[in-house]
Amino acid sequence: MAKIGVIGGGAFGTAMACVVRRSAHEVVIWAREPEVVEDINARGENAHFLAGVRLPEGIRATRDMDEAAAGADFLLLAPPAQHMREIAARLREVLARGTPVVSCSKGLEQGSLALMPEVLAEELPGSRIAVLSGPSFAREIALDLPCGVALACANAALGRRLAEAIANPRFGVHPNADLVGTAIGGLMKNVVAIASGVLAGRKLGENARATLVTMGLAEAIRFGLAKGARRKTFDGLAGIGDMMLTANSMQSRNTSLGFALGEGKTLAEVLAGRKQVFEGAFSAQAVVRLARRLEVAVPISHAIDDLLNHGAGLEPAVARLTSAFGG
């Protein structure tokens, strides 16, 4: 049995706490919200982010990050991507040098344009870094429905050990060595999911969505290769697997965001009163900026960025999304 600290009490952090607890480990989850900590410890659930899901017995929650991190064999980091640097900086003082940290957050930091493993490398230079990504809705994971993900780590032996520690019969973990590609797959699928949702909200049909998602995968590959990713990563769970799931299901927060925009709602209207973070809404602008630096074309990301952040109208955005369909 290992001690595993899970940093982040949202839906995905809670779901990953369920996974590693079912894999027979001691699990301490840190949450920022006192009501989440109270809910997990007193009632064995996280009604704020995973309503109606009973958590496995033995998961302990805390608001003390040191308590979750100190003495951990490894950490699973699942904060919103834009908070990863702050979290990592707080962990620097308590985390033993060499402790593996696994990023479960999907996004690109807006200011620095850094991927999550790059943020961790800067803030936790003594730690060994891995990235977990793939087709993995939090609710289904928490309910113990079958799932497979990728886990990227530059050290192959460590990657295998982490994969074996996390995995259980209902949660397969497939190691690879491509941190950049695995992180970019998780990043780009959120942007493409918003675009797919926009077309669904405009009732443009499944043909259009399938075409858009296919082109979105090609955009992710171009972007990834320009950043140094390996092409084969996008043929697996972190690439096409995650893209298929996220961009084709209304369970996806980002697809549902795009759907609401396609129906004519404003971004402010969609975000009002929502606790969950729509990573794609943050990522689109950062992707466009980084793509410009890398000199790679990302037309779908451009269209979504303009719609979300630069006042573009819905119909011009839809026209841009579908403009390449004619070949």
LOFI-492014 format. One line per field, with one value per residue (C-alpha): residue number from 1; y, z, x; chain. Coordinates in nm, 3 decimals. Layout:
BEGIN
num = c(NUM | ...)
c2 = c(Y | ...)
c3 = c(Z | ...)
c1 = c(X | ...)
chaine = c(A | ...)
//
This chain:
BEGIN
num = c(1 | 2 | 3 | 4 | 5 | 6 | 7 | 8 | 9 | 10 | 11 | 12 | 13 | 14 | 15 | 16 | 17 | 18 | 19 | 20 | 21 | 22 | 23 | 24 | 25 | 26 | 27 | 28 | 29 | 30 | 31 | 32 | 33 | 34 | 35 | 36 | 37 | 38 | 39 | 40 | 41 | 42 | 43 | 44 | 45 | 46 | 47 | 48 | 49 | 50 | 51 | 52 | 53 | 54 | 55 | 56 | 57 | 58 | 59 | 60 | 61 | 62 | 63 | 64 | 65 | 66 | 67 | 68 | 69 | 70 | 71 | 72 | 73 | 74 | 75 | 76 | 77 | 78 | 79 | 80 | 81 | 82 | 83 | 84 | 85 | 86 | 87 | 88 | 89 | 90 | 91 | 92 | 93 | 94 | 95 | 96 | 97 | 98 | 99 | 100 | 101 | 102 | 103 | 104 | 105 | 106 | 107 | 108 | 109 | 110 | 111 | 112 | 113 | 114 | 115 | 116 | 117 | 118 | 119 | 120 | 121 | 122 | 123 | 124 | 125 | 126 | 127 | 128 | 129 | 130 | 131 | 132 | 133 | 134 | 135 | 136 | 137 | 138 | 139 | 140 | 141 | 142 | 143 | 144 | 145 | 146 | 147 | 148 | 149 | 150 | 151 | 152 | 153 | 154 | 155 | 156 | 157 | 158 | 159 | 160 | 161 | 162 | 163 | 164 | 165 | 166 | 167 | 168 | 169 | 170 | 171 | 172 | 173 | 174 | 175 | 176 | 177 | 178 | 179 | 180 | 181 | 182 | 183 | 184 | 185 | 186 | 187 | 188 | 189 | 190 | 191 | 192 | 193 | 194 | 195 | 196 | 197 | 198 | 199 | 200 | 201 | 202 | 203 | 204 | 205 | 206 | 207 | 208 | 209 | 210 | 211 | 212 | 213 | 214 | 215 | 216 | 217 | 218 | 219 | 220 | 221 | 222 | 223 | 224 | 225 | 226 | 227 | 228 | 229 | 230 | 231 | 232 | 233 | 234 | 235 | 236 | 237 | 238 | 239 | 240 | 241 | 242 | 243 | 244 | 245 | 246 | 247 | 248 | 249 | 250 | 251 | 252 | 253 | 254 | 255 | 256 | 257 | 258 | 259 | 260 | 261 | 262 | 263 | 264 | 265 | 266 | 267 | 268 | 269 | 270 | 271 | 272 | 273 | 274 | 275 | 276 | 277 | 278 | 279 | 280 | 281 | 282 | 283 | 284 | 285 | 286 | 287 | 288 | 289 | 290 | 291 | 292 | 293 | 294 | 295 | 296 | 297 | 298 | 299 | 300 | 301 | 302 | 303 | 304 | 305 | 306 | 307 | 308 | 309 | 310 | 311 | 312 | 313 | 314 | 315 | 316 | 317 | 318 | 319 | 320 | 321 | 322 | 323 | 324 | 325 | 326 | 327)
c2 = c(0.000 | 0.345 | 0.682 | 0.893 | 1.259 | 1.397 | 1.774 | 1.914 | 1.834 | 1.897 | 1.627 | 1.478 | 1.492 | 1.317 | 1.058 | 0.984 | 0.952 | 0.683 | 0.505 | 0.486 | 0.395 | 0.103 | 0.014 | -0.041 | 0.269 | 0.518 | 0.831 | 1.187 | 1.446 | 1.819 | 2.048 | 2.426 | 2.434 | 2.354 | 2.223 | 1.963 | 1.846 | 1.822 | 1.633 | 1.373 | 1.315 | 1.319 | 1.169 | 0.989 | 1.195 | 1.513 | 1.654 | 1.982 | 1.829 | 1.466 | 1.469 | 1.128 | 0.934 | 0.732 | 0.737 | 0.428 | 0.403 | 0.522 | 0.839 | 1.120 | 1.490 | 1.787 | 2.161 | 2.133 | 2.076 | 1.973 | 1.691 | 1.555 | 1.589 | 1.508 | 1.153 | 1.072 | 0.812 | 1.024 | 1.298 | 1.326 | 1.695 | 1.788 | 2.162 | 2.384 | 2.435 | 2.809 | 2.732 | 2.468 | 2.706 | 2.839 | 2.485 | 2.368 | 2.664 | 2.578 | 2.217 | 2.307 | 2.353 | 2.028 | 1.777 | 1.553 | 1.588 | 1.325 | 1.261 | 1.180 | 1.421 | 1.327 | 1.607 | 1.525 | 1.880 | 1.959 | 2.307 | 2.567 | 2.841 | 3.170 | 3.399 | 3.180 | 2.956 | 2.664 | 2.311 | 2.163 | 1.946 | 2.257 | 2.448 | 2.163 | 2.140 | 2.511 | 2.508 | 2.163 | 2.110 | 1.824 | 1.619 | 1.354 | 1.448 | 1.246 | 1.335 | 1.138 | 1.195 | 1.012 | 0.952 | 0.982 | 1.150 | 1.200 | 1.075 | 0.746 | 0.693 | 0.763 | 0.515 | 0.250 | 0.215 | 0.079 | 0.329 | 0.343 | 0.635 | 0.717 | 0.803 | 0.978 | 0.984 | 1.043 | 0.771 | 0.449 | 0.244 | 0.507 | 0.537 | 0.164 | 0.174 | 0.464 | 0.296 | -0.026 | 0.160 | 0.357 | 0.086 | -0.158 | -0.401 | -0.119 | 0.151 | 0.068 | 0.284 | 0.271 | 0.422 | 0.617 | 0.860 | 1.159 | 1.420 | 1.695 | 1.497 | 1.357 | 1.706 | 1.859 | 1.589 | 1.677 | 2.047 | 2.050 | 1.821 | 2.082 | 2.353 | 2.119 | 2.009 | 2.369 | 2.394 | 2.063 | 2.184 | 2.507 | 2.309 | 2.089 | 2.396 | 2.537 | 2.200 | 2.153 | 1.775 | 1.488 | 1.493 | 1.843 | 1.749 | 1.441 | 1.648 | 1.918 | 1.671 | 1.498 | 1.833 | 1.916 | 1.606 | 1.707 | 2.053 | 1.897 | 1.685 | 1.986 | 2.185 | 1.896 | 1.822 | 2.188 | 2.174 | 1.856 | 1.584 | 1.236 | 1.163 | 0.819 | 0.966 | 1.112 | 0.769 | 0.650 | 0.725 | 1.070 | 1.176 | 1.031 | 0.855 | 1.171 | 1.371 | 1.117 | 1.118 | 1.486 | 1.635 | 1.394 | 1.384 | 1.633 | 1.500 | 1.708 | 2.049 | 2.202 | 2.048 | 2.168 | 2.515 | 2.518 | 2.390 | 2.678 | 2.926 | 2.767 | 2.819 | 3.191 | 3.229 | 3.454 | 3.323 | 3.521 | 3.363 | 3.013 | 3.065 | 3.233 | 3.021 | 2.732 | 2.577 | 2.367 | 2.511 | 2.510 | 2.457 | 2.502 | 2.858 | 2.944 | 2.735 | 2.866 | 3.204 | 3.052 | 2.796 | 3.071 | 3.273 | 2.973 | 2.860 | 3.202 | 3.167 | 2.817 | 2.932 | 2.661 | 2.699 | 2.637 | 2.767 | 2.594 | 2.734 | 3.077 | 3.068 | 2.965 | 3.224 | 3.498 | 3.385 | 3.363 | 3.647 | 3.896 | 3.970 | 3.763 | 3.695 | 3.342 | 3.316 | 3.436 | 3.189 | 2.903 | 3.002 | 2.988 | 2.648 | 2.501 | 2.691 | 2.412 | 2.139 | 2.182 | 2.072)
c3 = c(0.000 | -0.094 | 0.044 | -0.240 | -0.208 | -0.443 | -0.482 | -0.600 | -0.472 | -0.793 | -0.999 | -1.154 | -0.842 | -0.648 | -0.922 | -0.918 | -0.539 | -0.597 | -0.846 | -0.623 | -0.317 | -0.514 | -0.599 | -0.222 | -0.136 | 0.149 | -0.001 | 0.131 | -0.090 | -0.050 | -0.136 | -0.122 | -0.029 | 0.337 | 0.235 | 0.010 | 0.291 | 0.528 | 0.270 | 0.202 | 0.565 | 0.716 | 0.440 | 0.200 | -0.100 | -0.288 | -0.355 | -0.481 | -0.780 | -0.806 | -0.673 | -0.615 | -0.622 | -0.314 | -0.266 | -0.160 | 0.214 | 0.347 | 0.143 | 0.379 | 0.290 | 0.430 | 0.375 | 0.483 | 0.168 | 0.375 | 0.528 | 0.186 | 0.042 | 0.330 | 0.315 | -0.007 | -0.238 | -0.524 | -0.587 | -0.834 | -0.918 | -1.041 | -0.986 | -1.265 | -1.509 | -1.442 | -1.072 | -1.126 | -1.078 | -0.749 | -0.623 | -0.729 | -0.560 | -0.235 | -0.260 | -0.310 | 0.061 | 0.178 | -0.101 | -0.058 | -0.340 | -0.608 | -0.523 | -0.843 | -0.935 | -1.190 | -1.367 | -1.425 | -1.537 | -1.903 | -2.021 | -2.119 | -1.879 | -2.022 | -1.920 | -1.990 | -2.256 | -2.067 | -2.067 | -1.725 | -1.717 | -1.807 | -1.519 | -1.282 | -1.407 | -1.333 | -0.989 | -0.866 | -1.015 | -0.777 | -0.864 | -1.128 | -1.353 | -1.531 | -1.720 | -1.707 | -1.982 | -2.194 | -2.242 | -1.882 | -1.764 | -1.390 | -1.302 | -1.486 | -1.320 | -0.977 | -1.047 | -1.128 | -1.493 | -1.716 | -1.848 | -2.006 | -1.993 | -2.096 | -1.849 | -1.988 | -1.808 | -1.945 | -1.715 | -1.856 | -1.539 | -1.322 | -1.571 | -1.547 | -1.166 | -1.152 | -1.404 | -1.203 | -0.878 | -1.017 | -1.230 | -1.122 | -1.315 | -1.409 | -1.475 | -1.726 | -1.741 | -2.050 | -2.010 | -2.277 | -2.286 | -2.461 | -2.199 | -2.459 | -2.685 | -2.396 | -2.251 | -2.589 | -2.661 | -2.338 | -2.411 | -2.771 | -2.725 | -2.501 | -2.767 | -3.039 | -2.808 | -2.782 | -3.162 | -3.192 | -2.942 | -3.135 | -3.448 | -3.246 | -3.093 | -3.443 | -3.543 | -3.834 | -3.810 | -3.716 | -4.052 | -3.977 | -3.625 | -3.745 | -4.010 | -3.757 | -3.502 | -3.766 | -3.867 | -3.501 | -3.451 | -3.750 | -3.594 | -3.264 | -3.443 | -3.632 | -3.312 | -3.120 | -3.377 | -3.386 | -3.007 | -3.018 | -2.959 | -3.109 | -3.390 | -3.262 | -2.933 | -3.117 | -3.246 | -2.890 | -2.580 | -2.518 | -2.876 | -3.076 | -2.771 | -2.567 | -2.872 | -2.960 | -2.609 | -2.527 | -2.859 | -2.917 | -2.582 | -2.405 | -2.079 | -2.170 | -2.003 | -2.305 | -2.557 | -2.348 | -2.338 | -2.716 | -2.750 | -2.540 | -2.746 | -3.063 | -2.932 | -2.900 | -2.534 | -2.438 | -2.260 | -1.948 | -1.944 | -1.970 | -1.699 | -1.451 | -1.142 | -1.267 | -1.026 | -1.284 | -1.488 | -1.868 | -1.953 | -2.325 | -2.269 | -2.113 | -2.352 | -2.691 | -2.658 | -2.527 | -2.809 | -3.069 | -2.912 | -2.888 | -3.240 | -3.369 | -3.196 | -3.341 | -3.686 | -3.716 | -3.845 | -3.593 | -3.767 | -3.536 | -3.228 | -3.394 | -3.459 | -3.101 | -2.956 | -3.163 | -3.055 | -2.686 | -2.642 | -2.930 | -2.990 | -3.306 | -3.392 | -3.383 | -3.754 | -3.870 | -3.624 | -3.758 | -4.114 | -4.025 | -3.861 | -4.169 | -4.436 | -4.492 | -4.534 | -4.911 | -4.964)
c1 = c(0.000 | 0.128 | 0.025 | -0.109 | -0.195 | -0.458 | -0.441 | -0.773 | -1.122 | -1.313 | -1.479 | -1.167 | -0.952 | -1.228 | -1.267 | -0.894 | -0.907 | -1.170 | -0.943 | -0.638 | -0.843 | -0.990 | -0.630 | -0.582 | -0.380 | -0.403 | -0.557 | -0.566 | -0.734 | -0.678 | -0.967 | -0.980 | -1.349 | -1.434 | -1.775 | -1.610 | -1.382 | -1.679 | -1.884 | -1.615 | -1.520 | -1.867 | -2.081 | -1.846 | -1.952 | -1.869 | -2.212 | -2.069 | -1.890 | -2.011 | -2.363 | -2.516 | -2.188 | -2.092 | -1.714 | -1.516 | -1.463 | -1.130 | -1.077 | -0.981 | -1.008 | -0.820 | -0.778 | -0.413 | -0.207 | 0.094 | -0.109 | -0.198 | 0.153 | 0.388 | 0.517 | 0.329 | 0.479 | 0.346 | 0.092 | -0.194 | -0.241 | -0.589 | -0.644 | -0.778 | -0.491 | -0.470 | -0.403 | -0.134 | 0.160 | 0.021 | -0.037 | 0.309 | 0.474 | 0.296 | 0.407 | 0.772 | 0.835 | 0.677 | 0.733 | 1.037 | 1.288 | 1.236 | 0.870 | 0.681 | 0.401 | 0.136 | -0.047 | -0.414 | -0.502 | -0.563 | -0.479 | -0.223 | -0.120 | -0.243 | 0.041 | 0.344 | 0.184 | 0.337 | 0.199 | 0.127 | 0.444 | 0.645 | 0.487 | 0.571 | 0.929 | 0.975 | 0.813 | 0.916 | 1.262 | 1.340 | 1.034 | 0.985 | 0.694 | 0.427 | 0.109 | -0.217 | -0.470 | -0.724 | -1.098 | -1.208 | -1.526 | -1.498 | -1.845 | -1.798 | -1.459 | -1.606 | -1.887 | -1.622 | -1.718 | -1.438 | -1.183 | -0.838 | -0.593 | -0.237 | 0.037 | 0.344 | 0.676 | 1.026 | 1.163 | 1.018 | 1.072 | 0.905 | 0.620 | 0.556 | 0.564 | 0.319 | 0.089 | 0.090 | 0.023 | -0.272 | -0.431 | -0.698 | -0.921 | -1.163 | -0.903 | -0.632 | -0.320 | -0.097 | 0.252 | 0.438 | 0.731 | 0.567 | 0.476 | 0.430 | 0.198 | -0.004 | -0.049 | -0.141 | -0.396 | -0.576 | -0.548 | -0.670 | -0.967 | -1.129 | -1.105 | -1.233 | -1.517 | -1.640 | -1.638 | -1.824 | -2.082 | -2.133 | -2.224 | -2.458 | -2.624 | -2.677 | -2.835 | -2.596 | -2.601 | -2.374 | -2.192 | -2.069 | -1.959 | -1.771 | -1.595 | -1.510 | -1.373 | -1.161 | -1.014 | -0.971 | -0.759 | -0.546 | -0.509 | -0.401 | -0.142 | 0.003 | 0.018 | 0.170 | 0.439 | 0.538 | 0.577 | 0.787 | 0.527 | 0.546 | 0.302 | 0.197 | 0.072 | -0.227 | -0.329 | -0.388 | -0.590 | -0.441 | -0.515 | -0.801 | -0.946 | -0.990 | -1.099 | -1.371 | -1.511 | -1.500 | -1.608 | -1.897 | -2.076 | -2.297 | -2.152 | -1.848 | -1.851 | -1.678 | -1.917 | -2.212 | -2.057 | -2.027 | -2.384 | -2.516 | -2.316 | -2.452 | -2.804 | -2.727 | -2.634 | -2.345 | -2.037 | -2.130 | -2.476 | -2.331 | -2.069 | -2.305 | -2.349 | -2.132 | -1.883 | -1.703 | -1.418 | -1.445 | -1.078 | -1.137 | -1.257 | -0.922 | -0.716 | -0.835 | -0.668 | -0.344 | -0.338 | -0.371 | -0.091 | 0.142 | 0.054 | 0.149 | 0.485 | 0.530 | 0.412 | 0.147 | -0.211 | -0.492 | -0.808 | -1.057 | -0.886 | -0.878 | -1.252 | -1.331 | -1.091 | -1.255 | -1.602 | -1.511 | -1.267 | -1.280 | -1.646 | -1.693 | -2.055 | -2.193 | -2.271 | -1.925 | -1.768 | -1.979 | -1.889 | -1.521 | -1.559 | -1.724 | -1.529 | -1.278 | -1.539 | -1.558 | -1.198)
chaine = c(A | A | A | A | A | A | A | A | A | A | A | A | A | A | A | A | A | A | A | A | A | A | A | A | A | A | A | A | A | A | A | A | A | A | A | A | A | A | A | A | A | A | A | A | A | A | A | A | A | A | A | A | A | A | A | A | A | A | A | A | A | A | A | A | A | A | A | A | A | A | A | A | A | A | A | A | A | A | A | A | A | A | A | A | A | A | A | A | A | A | A | A | A | A | A | A | A | A | A | A | A | A | A | A | A | A | A | A | A | A | A | A | A | A | A | A | A | A | A | A | A | A | A | A | A | A | A | A | A | A | A | A | A | A | A | A | A | A | A | A | A | A | A | A | A | A | A | A | A | A | A | A | A | A | A | A | A | A | A | A | A | A | A | A | A | A | A | A | A | A | A | A | A | A | A | A | A | A | A | A | A | A | A | A | A | A | A | A | A | A | A | A | A | A | A | A | A | A | A | A | A | A | A | A | A | A | A | A | A | A | A | A | A | A | A | A | A | A | A | A | A | A | A | A | A | A | A | A | A | A | A | A | A | A | A | A | A | A | A | A | A | A | A | A | A | A | A | A | A | A | A | A | A | A | A | A | A | A | A | A | A | A | A | A | A | A | A | A | A | A | A | A | A | A | A | A | A | A | A | A | A | A | A | A | A | A | A | A | A | A | A | A | A | A | A | A | A | A | A | A | A | A | A | A | A | A | A | A | A | A | A | A | A | A | A | A | A | A | A | A | A | A | A | A | A | A | A)
//
